[in-house]
């Protein structure tokens, strides 16, 4: 007699639990601490399910990255449709929890080609969205000051945010407030004071 197959809901729950476990371990201890045994323990499932659902660890990492990238893409779409899209974009890019996980994936990409390819594809998708949206936003605001092209603004916001997070991981914060003030002063000039104080 064949064993009863798990329901799709059970499969989905177990897969999600494994991805959640991988995300938590990466944020708490780094990607190197992620193993099938630790994932199974953290998710409360048999560690063999990692290979049943994902085939190998690279596939698990790729799926986890895609899940996060899709969520971030949706957040950025909502941000760019808000009343203050540049402020919302900055807040989205500068979100510490998401930046920390991205940095773990960047470190992992140094050792795993599949992750490197995924990050490159995702980065092009995000950059295209951001450049198109910021070009329209700046045009709508009538901003044409030298140095504040869509590309310069998007790259400044994203690179500054990532660099600050990287330094903060080492306990370095000299000059951080100054560079954040630089970006936020420009945003004040273009969109006025940030109206959403919950961030």
C-alpha positions as CSV (number, residue, x, y, z in Angstrom):
1,X,0.0,0.0,0.0
2,X,1.4,3.4,-1.0
3,X,1.9,6.0,1.7
4,X,-0.6,8.9,1.7
5,X,0.8,11.9,-0.2
6,X,1.1,15.1,1.7
7,X,-1.4,17.8,0.8
8,X,-0.4,20.8,-1.2
9,X,-1.0,23.0,1.9
10,X,1.3,20.8,4.0
11,X,4.0,21.0,1.3
12,X,3.6,24.8,1.0
13,X,3.8,25.2,4.7
14,X,6.9,23.0,5.0
15,X,8.6,24.8,2.1
16,X,7.8,28.2,3.6
17,X,9.0,27.1,7.0
18,X,12.3,26.0,5.5
19,X,12.7,29.3,3.6
20,X,11.8,31.3,6.8
21,X,14.4,29.3,8.8
22,X,17.1,29.9,6.2
23,X,16.3,33.6,6.3
24,X,16.5,33.8,10.1
25,X,19.7,31.8,10.3
26,X,21.3,34.0,7.6
27,X,20.4,37.2,9.4
28,X,21.5,35.9,12.8
29,X,24.6,34.0,11.9
30,X,25.4,34.4,8.2
31,X,24.9,32.2,5.2
32,X,27.7,29.7,6.2
33,X,25.6,28.6,9.2
34,X,22.8,27.4,7.0
35,X,22.7,23.6,6.7
36,X,19.9,21.1,6.1
37,X,20.2,19.9,9.7
38,X,19.9,23.4,11.1
39,X,17.0,24.2,8.7
40,X,15.1,21.1,9.7
41,X,15.6,21.8,13.4
42,X,14.6,25.5,13.1
43,X,11.6,24.7,10.9
44,X,10.5,21.7,12.9
45,X,10.6,19.3,9.9
46,X,12.8,16.4,8.8
47,X,16.1,17.8,7.4
48,X,15.7,15.5,4.3
49,X,12.8,17.7,3.2
50,X,15.4,20.4,2.2
51,X,16.5,18.1,-0.6
52,X,13.0,16.8,-1.4
53,X,11.7,20.3,-2.0
54,X,14.8,22.1,-3.3
55,X,17.1,19.4,-4.7
56,X,20.2,21.1,-3.2
57,X,21.3,24.0,-1.1
58,X,21.9,26.3,-4.1
59,X,18.3,25.9,-5.2
60,X,17.1,26.7,-1.7
61,X,19.2,29.9,-1.6
62,X,18.0,30.9,-5.1
63,X,14.4,30.4,-4.1
64,X,14.9,32.4,-0.9
65,X,16.6,35.2,-2.8
66,X,13.8,35.3,-5.4
67,X,11.1,35.4,-2.6
68,X,12.8,38.3,-1.0
69,X,13.5,40.1,-4.3
70,X,9.8,39.7,-5.3
71,X,8.7,41.2,-2.0
72,X,11.1,44.0,-2.3
73,X,10.0,44.7,-5.9
74,X,6.4,45.0,-4.7
75,X,7.4,47.3,-1.8
76,X,9.3,49.5,-4.3
77,X,6.4,49.6,-6.7
78,X,4.1,50.7,-3.8
79,X,6.8,53.2,-2.7
80,X,7.0,54.8,-6.2
81,X,3.2,55.2,-6.3
82,X,3.1,57.0,-3.0
83,X,2.5,60.7,-2.4
84,X,6.2,61.2,-1.8
85,X,7.8,58.6,-4.1
86,X,11.4,59.7,-3.6
87,X,11.1,59.6,0.2
88,X,9.4,56.3,0.0
89,X,12.0,54.9,-2.4
90,X,14.8,56.0,0.0
91,X,13.1,54.5,3.0
92,X,12.6,51.2,1.0
93,X,16.3,51.1,-0.1
94,X,17.5,52.2,3.3
95,X,15.5,49.5,5.2
96,X,18.1,47.9,7.5
97,X,16.6,44.4,7.7
98,X,16.4,43.9,3.9
99,X,19.8,45.4,3.3
100,X,21.4,43.0,5.8
101,X,20.0,40.0,4.0
102,X,21.1,41.4,0.7
103,X,24.6,41.7,2.0
104,X,24.6,38.1,3.1
105,X,23.5,37.1,-0.4
106,X,26.3,39.2,-2.0
107,X,28.8,37.4,0.2
108,X,27.3,34.0,-0.7
109,X,27.5,35.0,-4.4
110,X,31.3,35.1,-4.1
111,X,31.1,31.3,-3.7
112,X,28.0,30.2,-5.6
113,X,27.5,31.0,-9.3
114,X,23.8,30.4,-9.2
115,X,23.3,33.1,-6.6
116,X,25.6,35.5,-8.5
117,X,23.5,35.0,-11.7
118,X,20.3,35.5,-9.7
119,X,21.5,38.7,-8.1
120,X,22.7,40.1,-11.4
121,X,19.3,39.4,-13.0
122,X,17.4,40.9,-10.1
123,X,19.6,44.0,-9.9
124,X,19.0,44.8,-13.6
125,X,15.2,44.4,-13.0
126,X,15.3,46.7,-9.9
127,X,17.6,49.3,-11.6
128,X,15.3,49.4,-14.7
129,X,12.2,50.0,-12.5
130,X,14.0,52.6,-10.4
131,X,15.5,54.6,-13.3
132,X,12.3,54.7,-15.2
133,X,10.3,55.8,-12.2
134,X,12.8,58.4,-10.9
135,X,13.2,59.9,-14.4
136,X,9.5,60.5,-14.5
137,X,9.3,61.7,-10.9
138,X,12.2,64.2,-11.4
139,X,10.6,65.4,-14.7
140,X,7.3,65.9,-13.0
141,X,9.0,67.9,-10.3
142,X,10.9,69.9,-12.9
143,X,14.3,68.9,-11.3
144,X,17.1,69.2,-13.7
145,X,20.0,70.3,-11.4
146,X,23.4,69.1,-12.6
147,X,24.4,65.9,-10.8
148,X,20.8,64.8,-10.0
149,X,20.1,62.7,-13.0
150,X,17.9,59.6,-12.3
151,X,21.0,57.3,-12.5
152,X,23.0,59.4,-10.1
153,X,20.2,59.7,-7.6
154,X,19.3,56.0,-7.7
155,X,22.9,54.9,-7.5
156,X,23.7,57.3,-4.6
157,X,20.7,56.1,-2.6
158,X,21.4,52.4,-3.1
159,X,25.2,52.5,-2.8
160,X,25.2,54.8,0.2
161,X,22.7,52.6,2.0
162,X,24.6,49.4,1.4
163,X,27.9,50.9,2.3
164,X,26.5,52.3,5.6
165,X,25.1,48.9,6.5
166,X,28.4,47.3,5.7
167,X,30.3,49.7,8.0
168,X,27.7,49.4,10.7
169,X,28.3,45.7,10.8
170,X,31.9,46.6,11.9
171,X,30.7,49.2,14.4
172,X,31.8,52.1,12.2
173,X,29.5,55.1,11.8
174,X,31.7,58.1,11.4
175,X,30.2,60.4,8.8
176,X,27.0,58.3,8.4
177,X,24.7,61.0,9.7
178,X,26.3,63.5,7.4
179,X,25.7,61.5,4.2
180,X,22.2,60.6,5.2
181,X,21.5,64.3,5.8
182,X,22.9,65.0,2.3
183,X,20.4,62.6,0.7
184,X,17.6,63.7,2.9
185,X,18.2,67.4,2.3
186,X,17.9,66.9,-1.4
187,X,14.7,64.9,-0.8
188,X,13.4,67.8,1.3
189,X,14.2,70.3,-1.5
190,X,12.3,68.2,-4.1
191,X,9.4,66.7,-2.1
192,X,9.3,68.7,1.1
193,X,9.6,67.3,4.6
194,X,8.8,63.6,4.9
195,X,5.1,63.4,5.8
196,X,5.2,59.8,7.0
197,X,6.9,59.9,10.4
198,X,6.4,56.2,11.1
199,X,9.7,55.4,9.3
